[in-house]
Amino acid sequence: MGTFLDSIPLSGIVRIRDMMYTVANPFRLDQGDISFDAPDTVKQAMIRAVEENRTHYLPTTGVPRLRQLAAEKLRVRNGIPVESDDEILITNGGTHGVYAACQALLEPGDEVIVPDPEWPPTMAMIRAAHGEPVAVPLHESDGWRWNLDELERALTPKTKAIYINSPNNPTGGLLTRSDLERIAAMARERSLWVFSDEAYEDIVFDGHHMSIASLPGMYERTIPVYTMSKTYAVTGVRVGYLAIKDPTVRARAIKVVLYTTSNVSSIAQYGAIGALEGSQDAVVKFRDELRARRDLFYEGLPEASGGIFSGAPPAAAFYAFVRIDPAWRPDSADQPSQSWGMAEHLIAQGRIGCVPGADFGPSGEGHMRFCFGRERAELSGALESMRSVLAPHHVRAR
Ligand SMILES: Cc1ncc(COP(=O)(O)O)c(C=O)c1O
């Protein structure tokens, strides 16, 4: 396993983060971290937990009250027929949830259909479980959804699972009910599993989020994964959860959580209890503000980039995943990737954090990802900087 891990790449986001450290006063549009303070419901619950000395070992599966709240939320909000709190497992954020799910389910050589583009850790965690990610393109012209005929053609006798990430990072694309129904039919017919990463379920501007696990007969073959990180702007607190109906697979996932954490931080879990028990007003406020930031960024982008960036605003999540004018060329002729060249240019010349589309898979090349979940002033500053480093450059290039 030691040397095997050498074959799994670190995400390009790490390379970008290192590049950002070399820049003074950067605009941090690279990370998927929204700028809001945590809601008081979370903060007060964590403070109370400290004062009440809730600082000891916990059951590996999580604080019973949190499992109960998560089970209730999955039943009521997501329509997933969770029967018992025992089906819930608390994890160290969604990342750990995906990791545990992959380790619990995959055998060496199992193929997993993944969206392309997709959040890079997905592919890495499938590989870490000795699985094989099989990229199936999302189509920009269809709101960054799969062509399901194409997906069906990618299924082989080795396919073990389909990995859904809707809303998707980086594109903000959302699968429709009929997409999910067709995927569910394929999964039932061919006895496939489904991983469903629903990290951005609460950040939807147009359309509706739906969990495939709520469709008839799907929960027993789906592992839905959730996180508090994005909904409540608490990326550093580290709490997520997943639900697994199958007792054998669940027992394996519990072992992964046991041997990687013993239990998720007690204070963090009490914070999550506060989030789920308390008012959800902050979630609505965050979403409304994110919509305003999305609109601000997209309104300024065509002019600030001198027409180099284009694309429709996303239906969900908080990323602008925009097309780069194919005529634009990296500063260095030695840089074969247009999007990496753009990232180098924007970071070094404009102090603008961003992630190259190529990092998310082959279909991401020719695109850039900017996180618009930052303060309005930071977004305006990034646009202003872009105006000075991109628009004139483009005029010269033409
Ligand atoms: C698609 C997706 N899933 C899961 C996560 C995991 O987030 P966390 O580990 O903070 O819960 C992220 C974070 O960026 C994400 O983009």
The ligand as an SDF file (V2000), in Angstrom:
LIG
                    3D

 16 16  0  0  0  0  0  0  0  0999 V2000
  -17.8840   17.5230   -4.6450 C   0  0  0  0  0  0  0  0  0  0  0  0
  -17.3260   17.5930   -3.2720 C   0  0  0  0  0  0  0  0  0  0  0  0
  -17.5540   16.5770   -2.4500 N   0  0  0  0  0  0  0  0  0  0  0  0
  -17.0840   16.5750   -1.2020 C   0  0  0  0  0  0  0  0  0  0  0  0
  -16.3420   17.6210   -0.7320 C   0  0  0  0  0  0  0  0  0  0  0  0
  -15.8180   17.4790    0.6610 C   0  0  0  0  0  0  0  0  0  0  0  0
  -15.8450   18.5410    1.4940 O   0  0  0  0  0  0  0  0  0  0  0  0
  -15.5310   18.3610    3.0220 P   0  0  0  0  0  0  0  0  0  0  0  0
  -14.5500   17.2770    3.1880 O   0  0  0  0  0  0  0  0  0  0  0  0
  -15.0530   19.6850    3.4830 O   0  0  0  0  0  0  0  0  0  0  0  0
  -16.8340   17.9930    3.6720 O   0  0  0  0  0  0  0  0  0  0  0  0
  -16.0430   18.7010   -1.5650 C   0  0  0  0  0  0  0  0  0  0  0  0
  -15.1830   19.8120   -1.1220 C   0  0  0  0  0  0  0  0  0  0  0  0
  -14.7740   20.6600   -1.8460 O   0  0  0  0  0  0  0  0  0  0  0  0
  -16.5740   18.6850   -2.8640 C   0  0  0  0  0  0  0  0  0  0  0  0
  -16.3490   19.6930   -3.7110 O   0  0  0  0  0  0  0  0  0  0  0  0
  1  2  1  0
  2  3  1  0
  2 15  2  0
  3  4  2  0
  4  5  1  0
  5  6  1  0
  5 12  2  0
  6  7  1  0
  7  8  1  0
  8  9  2  0
  8 10  1  0
  8 11  1  0
 12 13  1  0
 12 15  1  0
 13 14  2  0
 15 16  1  0
M  END
$$$$
